[in-house]
Structure formats: structure tokens, C-alpha cells
């Protein structure tokens, strides 16, 4: 049995989530030729959080 602090556990969960999201993005990139510029991505992110 391993014991982790809450902070260590949350950090591990965050890293796992990021890794999973990157894997999903790589799979999607392999299935489509659609690409977005950094400006398009930034605009979409700002729109999603109400920044623009």
C-alpha cells in the first residue's frame, strides 16, 4: 500500500489528465487533416471562457 499526500495525489491526477488529453488530440490529428492556427485556438479559448 502506498500513502500520498493530497497535494501529491492531485498532482498525479493532473498529469494523468493532461497525458490522456494529449493522447486524444494525437488520435484526432491522425484521423483528420483539419488544422488550426494558434490565433484560431486562442480566439476559441477566449470565446469559451467569455473573454471575447
Secondary structure, DSSP 8 states (H G I E B T S, - for coil): -----HHHHHHHHHHHHHHHHHHHHHHHHHH------HHHHHHHHHHHTT--
